[in-house]
């Protein structure tokens, strides 16, 4: 199997708990992949994806549960997603929580990647599993989509259900449609072109029951620092962008300071970025645009404050830059995006 990286061991706790409920002693399985049971509650512990696959295969085989992944979702909790779980539970709305999944999901692990596709009528939260092995892929996909929904119900204190659930795999034999609909409480379709939860945009406005802006900022700062420590295997442009995320909180960073983080001169940094098909300014602009759009869509910060947070000395400069990126002024972008 291809090396996909690693996963936070806390994300495996739900699988272990489900196996225990089915009468399987997980300790021999954990020891076979080099884990002690107490490691499951240590947020800094990570396990290679090869070992994760080995662990899950053994638990699936020993439990004999054809819906092992789907059923394990009932044990999801904030700690299952490392610091990302605590970030999402402190957001103001469900939409804000969903928007945090993509940038921070590497903290949970490298089992797969998420993306959000949104239109005026529908929002798709999509997950692509990195493990291509058929049965393991199916269990992981079903676990992730069910976990998303059950966790969303908990943080919104509702019994919300999506419009539909899509799976790209076929429904396995010896299972029924009713077993899936009992979890999702909506139409569940198999053989689709992606794995996704589908919902209406108004669902994203649901308030979260434990929103705390101060805690959210603290967890996000902690998450950014953790991400910076996980990106050693990433291309240089990605590492530069992650460094800029951290440094922007202290004001517009000097190129020299960024270069020092990589033990390079500014000229050497620029040359390596050019060889990678980009530049320092392009990475900074991409990050500023990403952050600006997030602030405009998901906060009530005045435009002048957003400009300051992004390191612009004048609001006029921010207006000019934002219009060059999007074709709209910040005010037009905010108004256009919030219209029904």
CORURGI-V637356 format. One line per field, one symbol per residue. phi: phi as a letter, one per 30 degrees, with the letter a starting at -180 (. if undefined). Layout:
# CORURGI-V637356
phi->???
This chain:
# CORURGI-V637356
phi->.edcjbbddddcdddddddddcicddedddddciccedddccdddbbddddeddededdddddiddbeddddddcdaeddchdedddddcddbddddddddddcddddlcdabcaccbbdcabcccbcddddeeddeddddddddddedddddddchbcebddabcbddddddibbeddddddchaeccciddacaccbceddddedcdbebeddeddddddddddeddccdcceeedddddddeddddcjdddeddddddchbdeddedddddddibaedddddddddedddddddbbcddedddedddiddbddddeddddddcibdedddddddcdd
